[in-house]
């Protein structure tokens, strides 16, 4: 698990879009698998999406078609593009990752630490 910093959250009306960013320092970023989680008030933290070092992606079924994860290894950045946002998407969004992460790692989601996260609020 690597150190990360999330940004890009904010207030958006239903139907709107936001793109979150996550950066992690170091020369090994391109080898990391990276993922996004979210935690809504009163809810458990849940996996949103991940992207492997080779570019393969995964999305929570309910989010397919609305959310897109991508990365720019030259800038040590991972993005989460969110479209047609709904109030149920309101949550603190976190990213994490590291070397050798796979589906099991992300689905388990039992990490020792988390970044600050970035708040996404969808409200009219």
Buried (B, 14 or more C-beta within 10 A) or exposed (E): BBEBBBEBBEEBEEEBEBEBBBBBEEEEBEEBBBBBBBBBEEEEBBBBBBBBBEEEBBBBEEBEEBBBBBBEEEEBBBBBBBEEBEEEBBBBBBBBBBEEBEBEBBEEBEBEEBBEBBEBBBEE
